């Protein structure tokens, strides 16, 4: 049992929120399957909710809670949010303190809101963001949101190659059409061809260290889902190799973000002018369109 509340729980309590449930999490933050079974998508009960923030995604979508807090390392907020049709906000690293939360990967873990609307996501983010003495990576921040801001002329980046790939769905294409219908300007973007799979090295090494006692005890065999050697991959990685690759990844990541935002917004000054209010209003349009397309797809599947 925890001896103290996490920083986000304390902040939500101070803001007047009421804790009504502790929801399911995929075992070792990997999927929607845990020791009690599998968390399902409330809109399509034959389908898992995805994870690892499985319970928050499903409970929020079903209206069992007003909002929830998810955790993400490599998709654990955005994946169940997309699957269950809710707004999932994966915050920038350091925006929300992780003090008191379970560690999977110190370099990549984030906490963020999962809600049924963009406005709710911004309200929750406002309450939980900002520095905390127990989280060295947390930083001061300023959130500016205007739900009535116009989205006309706002640039929205998308990857044209992905839209024509087999992994893209009608939901994705409907979201892109909604951008145009709302008066926003779709901008074709691309990302450098870098070895992004090396992120797995960081994940395996740090998760192996975080769960070292469990790994060495042999109790991994008790997990409901068995993936051969998944956690053991973190054990033999040399410290020097990990440090070099992690440093290189951080350098490339910072450079790519600056370049991406400059191309999307037209200039560095344009990127600075990109107000959170307009961005959030655009997100609201996209979320509504995606949710509607997702519901249509689910109804078709049920039939």
N, C-alpha and C positions, 0 to 999 in steps of 0.2 A: 504494500500500500504506500502511496506517495506521502511524504512527510510535510510537503508544502505545495501550494497551488503554483501552477506555471504562471509566468508573467502575463500571458494573454488572458488567462482566467481571472487573475486579479484585476486587470484593466476592464474587462467586460463586467465584472461584478461592480466595480466602482461606477461604471457607466449606466448601471441599472438593469443589466441583463440577468436572466435567471437560468442557472444550469438545470436542465431537465433530464439530460441523458448523457451517458458515455457510450459512444457508438462503436461499431465493429471496425476493425482495421485488418487488412490482409496480413497474414502471418509474416513477421519480420519485414513488414512494409513492402510486400512484393506483388500482391494481387488482391482479389476479393474473397479468397478462401481463408478461413481461420478455423480454430479448433472446434467452433460450434457449427460449422457448415459453410455455406456460401451465401454472401449477401447478393440479392437480386435487384435488377432494375425494376422499379415499381410500375413503369410504363409498359414493360414487356417481361413478364415473370419467368419466361423461359430463358432469359438472358441475364448473365451476371452483371453487377453494377460497375464492374471494373474497379481498379484500386490504385494505390492501396487505401486511399480515403474512401473506402467502400460505404461504410455506414453513413458518414456525413453526406455523401452524394445521394444515396437512396432515401434517407430520412428527410432531407431538405426537399427533394423532388416530390415526395409523397405528402408534404405538408405536415409532417409529424413534429417538426421544429421550425421556428421562424428563420433560423440560419444555423450554420455549423462552422467549425474550424477544421480545416484539412491540413495535412502535412504533405510536402512534396520534396522529392529529391530529383526524380527524372520523369515526372508526368503524373504523380499521384494525386494532384488536385485537378489538373486539366482533363485527364482521361475519364474519371468518373463523372465530372461535370458535363463533358460532351456526351457520354453514354446515357446519363440520366436526364439531360436537358435542363441543367441549372447553370447559373453564373458562377464560375470558379475563377478566383483571382490568385494567380501564382505571383506573389510580390517579388520585387527586386531583392536580391540577397542583402541582408542587413536592415531592410526596412522594418521588419517585424521581429522582435527578440524571441529567441527560442529557449530562453531560460526556463528550466523545468520540464521541457518536452523531451521525449525519447529521441536519442541520437541514433541515426543510421549512418550519415556521412557528414562530418563536420563542415566540409568544404562546399556542400551542395544543398543541404537541408534548408527548407523554407516553411513558414506557416502562413496560411491565408484563409480568407473567408469563402464559404460556399453558400450562396443565397439564391432566391428565386427572381431577383431583379438586380440590375446594375446599380441602382440607387442604394439598395440595401448593402451591396458589396462595399461601396464607398463609405457608408455609415459605419460599418463594422471595421473596415480598414483604418478609418480615422481614430477609432477607439483603441485599437491594438498596436498601432505603429509608433515608432520613436525609440530612442535609446533606452537601455536598461543596464544597470551596473553589473548584472550577472552575465551579460552577453557582450563580449568584446567586439564582435562584428557588427553590432547594431549601431545605427547612425541617426542623427537628427533628420527630420524630413518635414516638408510642407505639402499639404494636400489642398488643392483648389478644385472644387467641383460645382458646376452650375448645370442642373438638370434641364434648364430651359435654353441652354446655349445651342445655337444653330450648328448643324453639321455640314451645311452646304459649302462645297469647295474643299472640304477636309480631305487630305490625301490618305489613302489606305493602301498599304503595301500588300502584295500577294505574290506568290511564286507560280508563274504561268506553267512551268514544267509539271508541277505537282497537280495542277488542275486537270491536266490531260493524262495523268498517270492513273493506273488502275486502283490505287489506294484512295483517290478522291471519290467522294460520294455526291449524290444529289443534294445532300444537306450543304456540302461545301460550295457547290455551284449556286445554290439558292442564296447563300450568304453573300457571294460576290455580286449576284444580280441585285440584292437588296441594297448593297452599297451604291450602285449606280442609280437605282430608283429613288434613293433618299437624297440624291444630289451630291454625293461624295465622288471623289476622283480616284479610281483604282490606279495604282502605280505598280508596274512590273518591277520586281526586285529579284536578286539572286544572292546566294551566299557562297563564300569561297569553298573550294574543294579541299577541305582540310580533314585530317583523320579524327573526326568527332567521336569515333568509337573508343578513343583513348580515355574518354570520360569514364568508361567502365573500369579502367585501371584504378582510378581514384575511388570509385564506388566500392569495388571489391576489397581494396586494401583497407579503407577506413571502416567499412561495415564489418570486415573480418576482425578488426581491432576492437570495434565497439561491442561486438558479441563474442569476444574471445573465449570467455568462460563457457558459453553455450557451445561454441564450436569444438573446443577441446574436450568437453564432457561427454561427447557422443550422443547428446540428446537431440541433435538435428533429425535423427531418425524418427522422432516422435511427431514431427510436423505432418499435417494432413496431406500436403502436396510435397512430393519429393522431386527436386531438380538436382541431378548428379553434380557434385563438386561445386555447386554454386557459391557457397560461403567459403569453402576451402580454397578457392582461387585466391583469396586475399592473403593466405598464409605465407607462400614462398616468395612474395615480391620483395626484392631488395630495396632497402630504404633509399639508397642513392638514386636508383632508377625512378622510383616513385616521385622523389623530390624534383628531379630534373623535368619529368613529364608534366608534373603539376605546375611548375613555374612557367614552362613553355605554354601550357594551356591557358593560364591566366593572362599572359602577354598577348596571345592571339585573340582571346576573347575580348579584351578591352579594345584592341585595334578594330576588330570586326564590328562591334557595337557602334563606335564612333563613325566608321565608314558607312554602315547601314543607315543610321539616322540622318547623316548628311545627305545621302542620295535620296532618301525618302522625303525629307523636308526641304530639300533644295540647297541648304547651307547650314552651317553650324548655328547661325543666328536664327534660322528658321526652326531648327530643332529645339532651341531654347524657347521659342515662342509657342510651341505646340502645347496649348493649355490642357490641363487635365479635364477641364469641363467639356471641351469639344471632343476629346478622345473618349471620355466616358459616355457622352451622348451617342457617339458612333458605335461604341460597344453595345449600347442598349438596342440600337437598331439591328445590329448583327445577331445579338442574342435572341431577340424576338423572332427574327427570320429563321434562324437555325432551330429554335425550339419548335416553331410551327412545322418546319419541314421534317423534323425528327418525329413529331407526333403523327404526322401523316404516314411516314414510313412504318412506324410501329403499328398503326391501325391496319395498314395493308398486310403486315406480317401476321398479325393476329387473325385476320380473315383467312 
